[in-house]
């Protein structure tokens, strides 16, 4: 049995499809209101804030994927994510289940240097500190031999469907809607973005590779790209000139007075002022045959409204 905790989100949904199609039909989907994707899915409604409900969700599992996502609210993250991590680790230890944790890059330095699996945490801001805390909790548990686990780390998303990211909400969604897209701070710095279905496919592969455990893995991405280059590719795809607005820091500070989303992105703004180079060579060396979705293919898929690029079906 392979179990997804947080199965209702974009990553969890894509992960469930990948596991079912290529690894196992014995799937358990866990969330507050789980929805069946396949006839064989086992559904459990549970809150990961409850030790008892988390334990009941994990019992009988061989591999547990922690993919839970919360709205980008600093207070919510600080209150809930450490509790969810503790409950999940305790349940996996108790039942002898492997743990695959889907992580992000909030805790990394916001400089222009390359980011590898060995990059030291340097969290700035409340959400970054919470992410550093829960990642450290798991690393210490792994080092103590309590749980056999692996960390799958991804940079900012972009993707189809319900993908929630600043690049989708500020850039691609407005293009789809015929509005002017917005770019944070600069359009010439390099961004590393991960196609959401790629993240789920890679996590399924790592979770089902015994030798991958006990490590941190950067999930695969296409070559870093600037927003200026993204706009050029989007212009070719939509067959019209994509004009965009570069938003200065003061615009986010002013908007934050009225808009919670603008307040939450301010913590990450320094990252948009520098190149963001997320190094994925470790994954590429270990899994050289993994097909990474290129930006032209991803942008075409967004434009077409498809769920998955044709070359990855």
C-alpha positions as CSV (number, residue, x, y, z in Angstrom):
1,X,0.0,0.0,0.0
2,X,1.3,3.5,-0.9
3,X,-0.4,6.4,0.8
4,X,-0.6,10.1,-0.1
5,X,-1.1,12.5,2.7
6,X,-2.5,15.7,1.2
7,X,-3.9,13.9,-1.9
8,X,-6.3,16.7,-2.8
9,X,-3.7,19.2,-4.1
10,X,-2.2,19.5,-7.6
11,X,1.0,17.6,-6.7
12,X,-0.9,14.8,-4.8
13,X,-3.4,14.4,-7.6
14,X,-0.7,14.0,-10.3
15,X,1.2,11.7,-7.9
16,X,-1.8,9.4,-7.5
17,X,-2.2,9.1,-11.2
18,X,1.5,8.4,-11.8
19,X,1.6,5.8,-9.0
20,X,-1.5,4.0,-10.2
21,X,-0.4,3.9,-13.9
22,X,3.2,2.8,-13.3
23,X,3.8,1.4,-9.8
24,X,0.8,0.1,-7.9
25,X,-3.0,0.1,-7.8
26,X,-3.0,-0.2,-4.0
27,X,-3.3,3.4,-3.3
28,X,-4.7,5.3,-0.2
29,X,-5.7,8.9,-0.7
30,X,-5.8,11.0,2.5
31,X,-7.1,14.5,2.9
32,X,-9.9,16.2,4.7
33,X,-12.2,15.5,1.8
34,X,-10.6,12.8,-0.4
35,X,-11.9,12.2,-3.9
36,X,-11.5,8.9,-5.7
37,X,-9.4,9.0,-8.9
38,X,-9.5,5.3,-9.6
39,X,-11.9,2.6,-8.7
40,X,-9.3,0.8,-6.6
41,X,-8.4,3.9,-4.5
42,X,-8.8,3.6,-0.7
43,X,-10.1,6.9,0.7
44,X,-9.5,8.1,4.2
45,X,-10.7,11.5,5.5
46,X,-8.3,12.7,8.1
47,X,-6.6,15.8,9.6
48,X,-2.8,15.6,9.9
49,X,-3.1,17.9,12.9
50,X,-4.5,14.9,14.8
51,X,-2.0,12.2,15.9
52,X,-4.7,9.6,16.0
53,X,-6.1,10.4,12.6
54,X,-2.7,10.5,11.0
55,X,-1.8,7.2,12.6
56,X,-5.0,5.6,11.2
57,X,-4.2,7.0,7.8
58,X,-0.6,5.5,7.8
59,X,-1.3,2.0,9.2
60,X,-0.7,-0.7,6.7
61,X,1.3,1.6,4.4
62,X,4.7,0.6,2.8
63,X,5.4,4.1,1.5
64,X,3.9,7.4,2.7
65,X,4.1,10.6,0.6
66,X,3.7,13.8,2.5
67,X,2.5,16.4,-0.1
68,X,0.2,18.5,2.0
69,X,-0.1,22.1,1.0
70,X,-1.4,25.1,2.9
71,X,-2.3,28.7,1.7
72,X,0.8,31.0,1.8
73,X,-0.1,32.3,5.3
74,X,2.9,32.6,7.6
75,X,0.9,32.2,10.8
76,X,-0.9,29.1,9.5
77,X,2.4,27.5,8.4
78,X,4.0,28.1,11.8
79,X,1.1,26.7,13.7
80,X,0.3,23.6,11.5
81,X,3.3,22.4,9.5
82,X,5.5,21.3,12.4
83,X,2.6,19.5,14.0
84,X,1.8,17.7,10.7
85,X,5.4,16.7,10.2
86,X,5.7,15.4,13.8
87,X,2.5,13.4,13.5
88,X,3.6,11.9,10.1
89,X,7.1,10.9,11.3
90,X,5.7,9.3,14.5
91,X,3.1,7.3,12.5
92,X,5.7,6.2,9.9
93,X,8.1,5.1,12.7
94,X,5.4,3.3,14.5
95,X,4.2,1.3,11.5
96,X,7.6,0.9,9.7
97,X,6.5,2.9,6.6
98,X,9.0,4.7,4.4
99,X,8.4,8.5,4.1
100,X,8.7,10.6,1.0
101,X,8.5,14.4,1.8
102,X,7.7,16.9,-0.9
103,X,9.7,20.1,0.1
104,X,10.2,23.6,-1.4
105,X,13.1,26.0,-1.4
106,X,11.9,28.8,0.9
107,X,14.8,28.1,3.4
108,X,17.6,28.5,0.8
109,X,19.7,31.7,0.5
110,X,18.1,34.4,-1.7
111,X,21.3,35.1,-3.6
112,X,22.4,34.4,-7.2
113,X,24.6,31.4,-6.3
114,X,23.8,27.9,-7.5
115,X,21.6,25.9,-5.2
116,X,22.4,22.2,-4.7
117,X,21.3,19.5,-2.2
118,X,24.2,20.5,0.0
119,X,23.3,24.2,0.2
120,X,23.1,25.3,3.8
121,X,19.7,26.7,5.0
122,X,19.6,30.5,5.4
123,X,16.0,31.3,6.1
124,X,14.8,34.9,6.0
125,X,11.2,35.5,6.9
126,X,8.6,33.6,8.9
127,X,7.6,31.1,6.2
128,X,11.2,30.3,5.4
129,X,12.0,29.6,9.0
130,X,9.0,27.2,9.3
131,X,10.1,25.4,6.2
132,X,13.7,25.1,7.5
133,X,12.3,23.8,10.8
134,X,10.3,21.0,9.4
135,X,13.0,19.9,6.9
136,X,15.5,19.9,9.8
137,X,13.0,17.8,11.9
138,X,12.9,15.2,9.2
139,X,16.7,15.2,8.6
140,X,17.4,14.7,12.3
141,X,14.9,11.8,12.4
142,X,16.5,10.3,9.4
143,X,20.0,10.6,10.9
144,X,18.8,9.0,14.1
145,X,17.6,6.0,12.1
146,X,14.0,6.3,13.3
147,X,12.4,6.6,9.9
148,X,13.6,5.6,6.4
149,X,12.9,8.7,4.4
150,X,13.8,10.8,1.4
151,X,13.3,14.6,0.7
152,X,12.2,15.6,-2.7
153,X,12.8,19.4,-3.2
154,X,11.2,21.5,-5.9
155,X,11.6,25.2,-6.8
156,X,8.6,27.4,-7.9
157,X,5.9,25.7,-9.8
158,X,4.4,26.4,-13.2
159,X,1.9,24.2,-14.9
160,X,-1.5,23.3,-16.1
161,X,-4.9,23.1,-14.4
162,X,-5.0,24.2,-10.8
163,X,-1.3,24.9,-10.4
164,X,-0.9,27.5,-7.7
165,X,2.3,29.6,-8.1
166,X,3.2,33.2,-8.5
167,X,4.4,32.6,-12.0
168,X,1.0,31.1,-12.9
169,X,-1.1,33.8,-11.1
170,X,1.0,36.8,-12.2
171,X,2.1,35.7,-15.7
172,X,0.4,32.8,-17.4
173,X,-3.1,33.2,-16.0
174,X,-3.4,36.9,-17.2
175,X,-2.1,35.8,-20.6
176,X,-4.8,33.2,-20.8
177,X,-7.4,35.7,-19.8
178,X,-6.3,38.4,-22.3
179,X,-4.9,40.7,-19.5
180,X,-1.4,42.2,-19.1
181,X,0.9,39.8,-17.2
182,X,3.1,41.1,-14.4
183,X,6.7,40.3,-13.5
184,X,8.2,40.7,-10.0
185,X,11.2,43.2,-9.9
186,X,13.2,42.2,-13.0
187,X,12.6,40.5,-16.3
188,X,16.3,39.6,-17.0
189,X,17.2,37.4,-14.0
190,X,17.1,33.6,-14.5
191,X,14.3,31.6,-12.9
192,X,14.2,27.9,-12.3
193,X,10.6,26.6,-12.6
194,X,9.4,23.1,-12.3
195,X,6.5,21.7,-14.4
196,X,4.1,20.3,-11.8
197,X,3.4,16.9,-13.4
198,X,7.2,16.4,-13.7
199,X,7.5,17.0,-10.0
200,X,5.0,14.3,-9.2
201,X,6.4,11.9,-11.7
202,X,9.9,12.4,-10.3
203,X,8.7,11.9,-6.7
204,X,7.0,8.7,-7.6
205,X,10.2,7.4,-9.2
206,X,12.3,8.4,-6.2
207,X,9.8,6.9,-3.8
208,X,10.0,3.6,-5.6
209,X,13.8,3.5,-5.8
210,X,15.2,1.9,-2.8
211,X,18.7,3.4,-3.2
212,X,17.3,6.9,-3.2
213,X,16.4,6.9,0.5
214,X,18.4,8.6,3.2
215,X,19.1,11.6,0.9
216,X,17.8,14.9,-0.4
217,X,17.0,15.2,-4.1
218,X,16.4,18.3,-6.3
219,X,13.6,17.4,-8.7
220,X,14.2,17.8,-12.4
221,X,13.6,21.1,-14.2
222,X,14.3,22.6,-17.6
223,X,17.2,25.1,-18.0
224,X,16.7,28.3,-16.0
225,X,14.9,31.0,-18.0
226,X,14.2,34.7,-17.6
227,X,10.7,36.2,-17.8
228,X,11.8,38.1,-20.9
229,X,12.5,34.8,-22.5
230,X,9.2,33.3,-21.2
231,X,7.3,36.3,-22.8
232,X,9.1,35.6,-26.1
233,X,8.1,31.9,-26.0
234,X,4.5,32.9,-25.0
235,X,4.3,35.4,-27.9
236,X,5.2,32.6,-30.3
237,X,2.7,30.2,-28.7
238,X,-0.2,32.7,-28.6
239,X,0.8,34.2,-32.0
240,X,0.7,37.8,-30.6
241,X,3.1,40.1,-28.9
242,X,3.0,39.5,-25.1
243,X,3.6,42.8,-23.4
244,X,4.1,42.7,-19.6
245,X,4.6,45.0,-16.7
246,X,7.6,44.8,-14.4
247,X,6.4,45.5,-10.9
248,X,8.9,47.2,-8.6
249,X,9.2,46.4,-4.9
250,X,7.1,49.4,-3.9
251,X,4.2,48.1,-5.8
252,X,4.1,44.9,-3.7
253,X,4.5,46.9,-0.5
254,X,1.6,49.1,-1.4
255,X,-0.6,46.3,-2.6
256,X,0.1,44.4,0.6
257,X,-1.9,46.9,2.5
258,X,-5.0,45.6,0.8
259,X,-4.1,42.1,-0.6
260,X,-3.0,39.1,1.5
261,X,-1.4,37.4,-1.6
262,X,0.8,40.5,-2.2
263,X,1.8,40.5,1.5
264,X,2.9,36.9,1.3
265,X,5.0,37.2,-1.8
266,X,7.1,40.0,-0.3
267,X,9.0,37.4,1.7
268,X,10.3,35.9,-1.5
269,X,10.9,39.2,-3.4
270,X,14.7,39.2,-2.9
271,X,14.9,35.9,-4.9
272,X,13.4,37.7,-7.9
273,X,16.2,40.3,-7.8
274,X,18.9,37.7,-8.5
275,X,19.3,34.6,-10.7
276,X,17.7,31.6,-9.2
277,X,19.7,28.6,-10.3
278,X,18.4,25.3,-8.9
279,X,20.9,22.6,-9.7
280,X,19.4,19.2,-10.6
281,X,22.5,17.3,-11.9
282,X,22.2,14.7,-9.1
283,X,18.8,13.6,-10.3
284,X,19.9,13.7,-14.0
285,X,22.9,11.5,-13.3
286,X,20.8,9.0,-11.3
287,X,17.9,8.9,-13.7
288,X,19.2,9.9,-17.2
289,X,16.1,8.6,-19.0
290,X,13.6,10.8,-17.2
291,X,11.9,13.1,-19.7
292,X,11.9,16.7,-18.5
293,X,9.1,18.9,-19.9
294,X,10.7,21.8,-21.8
295,X,9.4,25.4,-21.5
296,X,8.0,25.4,-25.1
297,X,6.1,22.2,-24.5
298,X,4.9,23.4,-21.1
299,X,3.7,26.7,-22.4
300,X,1.9,25.0,-25.3
301,X,0.2,22.7,-22.8
302,X,-1.0,25.7,-20.7
303,X,-2.3,27.5,-23.8
304,X,-4.1,24.4,-25.0
305,X,-5.6,23.7,-21.6
306,X,-4.3,20.1,-21.6
307,X,-3.6,18.2,-18.4
308,X,-0.4,16.6,-19.4
309,X,2.0,17.3,-22.3
310,X,1.6,14.9,-25.2
311,X,5.2,13.8,-25.1
312,X,4.8,12.6,-21.5
313,X,1.7,10.5,-21.9
